[in-house]
């Protein structure tokens, strides 16, 4: 089906107007926006330090990069540092013992578990409670995981 050229033009103008109006709400360019960009070539697996990146104003997004994050691939100078190219460092390593905390109705239960994958703060990872029982948990700190909220299980 072919639209009348005027309808097509009006549609394109309306879509462009919606995009312009939605841009700031979606993290679009704003006067105070900054982004972290690589100050030098960063190797895959390198831990970022203060000298590895600089703030570049007006790039249109706020990147939450901080020293201690890990480069997941080679990053060239001037390239924006954003996930998945960089990620927070894992606070839990695969195969390590963790404390699995369950809290329901004011009762807190802490169990010993084994992490089945590495994870950074806030990541959801699988853990093994015993020989046959595996569950998903949220990384809450170094060596600590908590049960998923009831609404997501």
C-alpha positions, 0 to 999 in steps of 0.5 A: 500500500502506497501512502499519499506523499503529503501523508508521508511527509506529515508522518515523518515530521511528527516522528521527528518532533516526537524524537526531539521531545523525547530526547532529554527524557531518554538521556539525550544531549543536555548542557551538563551531560558528560561521558567518559572516553578513553585517554589511551589504548586500553587492553582487554582485561585491563582494570581501569584507573583514573588516568585511563579515561577523561570526561568529554562534555556534550556527548549525550550520555552519562556513563557510570564508569569508575576506576576499578572497572574492567575492559572487556575488549580492546578500547581505542583512544577517544572511544566512549567507555560504556557497557558492554565494552567495560563492566564493573569488576566482579566481587564474586568469583565462580566456584567460591563459597558465598553467604546466601541470605533469604529474608521473608516476613522479618525472618532472616536465614543465612546459608552457605552456598557456592557461586556457579559464575562470577558476578558484580554488584547487582548481577543475578548469578546461579548458586548451588545450595547443596548437591542438587539444589541450584537457585538464582541470587543477586550479588549484594557484596563481596562473598554475599548474595541474596534471594531474588524478590518473590515477584521475579521467581 
